[in-house]
Amino acid sequence: MGFFRLKEEPYLFYNKKRIAYLVVYVNNFLLIYPKSYEQIVTKIVEGIKKEYSLTGGDNVNTFLGIYVIRDWESKKLWLIYD
């Protein structure tokens, strides 16, 4: 699928053009990407589905106890661990 592991973070992967970032922990993953690349990322997800059974796919509000807060207008994202 063309993802490479970030040396400093064993659970964080990125693709060659850094269009998408993949966070993996045990059997959970989160795919982060700009909306403008949704068509490309859909192909990535299709590749993942060939290997794994997936659930979810909606906008995420929490991931592994981390709250995901978005400001769509200003295109900002905050990750909050409480």
C-alpha positions as CSV (number, residue, x, y, z in Angstrom):
1,M,0.0,0.0,0.0
2,G,3.0,2.2,0.0
3,F,3.1,3.4,3.6
4,F,6.4,3.9,5.5
5,R,6.8,3.8,9.3
6,L,8.0,7.0,11.0
7,K,11.2,6.2,12.9
8,E,10.3,8.3,15.9
9,E,6.7,6.9,16.2
10,P,6.3,3.1,15.7
11,Y,2.5,3.5,15.3
12,L,2.6,6.3,12.7
13,F,2.9,5.6,9.0
14,Y,2.9,7.9,6.0
15,N,2.6,7.4,2.2
16,K,5.4,8.5,-0.2
17,K,3.8,11.8,-1.1
18,R,2.7,12.4,2.5
19,I,-0.9,12.7,1.4
20,A,-2.2,10.4,4.1
21,Y,-1.1,9.4,7.6
22,L,-2.0,6.1,9.1
23,V,-2.1,5.6,12.9
24,V,-2.2,2.0,13.9
25,Y,-2.6,0.5,17.4
26,V,-3.4,-3.2,17.8
27,N,-6.6,-3.7,15.8
28,N,-7.5,0.0,15.5
29,F,-6.4,2.4,12.8
30,L,-7.0,6.0,11.9
31,L,-6.4,7.4,8.4
32,I,-5.8,11.2,8.3
33,Y,-5.8,13.1,5.1
34,P,-7.0,16.3,3.5
35,K,-10.5,16.2,2.0
36,S,-9.1,17.2,-1.4
37,Y,-7.4,13.7,-1.6
38,E,-10.5,11.7,-0.8
39,Q,-10.5,9.9,-4.1
40,I,-6.9,8.7,-3.7
41,V,-7.5,7.7,-0.1
42,T,-10.6,5.7,-1.2
43,K,-8.2,3.5,-3.2
44,I,-6.0,3.1,-0.2
45,V,-8.9,2.0,1.9
46,E,-10.0,-0.5,-0.8
47,G,-6.5,-2.0,-0.7
48,I,-6.8,-2.3,3.1
49,K,-10.2,-4.0,2.8
50,K,-8.6,-6.7,0.6
51,E,-6.5,-7.8,3.6
52,Y,-8.6,-6.9,6.6
53,S,-12.3,-6.7,7.7
54,L,-13.1,-3.0,8.4
55,T,-15.8,-1.3,10.4
56,G,-16.5,2.4,10.9
57,G,-15.4,4.8,8.3
58,D,-17.3,7.8,9.7
59,N,-15.7,11.0,10.9
60,V,-14.0,10.2,14.2
61,N,-14.8,11.9,17.4
62,T,-12.6,9.8,19.7
63,F,-9.7,7.4,19.0
64,L,-8.1,5.3,21.8
65,G,-9.3,7.8,24.4
66,I,-8.2,10.8,22.5
67,Y,-10.8,13.4,21.5
68,V,-10.7,14.7,18.0
69,I,-11.9,18.3,17.7
70,R,-12.2,20.0,14.3
71,D,-12.7,23.5,13.1
72,W,-13.8,22.8,9.5
73,E,-13.8,26.5,8.5
74,S,-10.3,27.3,9.6
75,K,-9.1,23.8,8.7
76,K,-7.7,23.1,12.1
77,L,-7.6,19.9,14.1
78,W,-6.9,19.3,17.8
79,L,-6.2,16.0,19.6
80,I,-7.0,16.1,23.3
81,Y,-6.1,13.5,25.8
82,D,-8.1,13.9,29.0
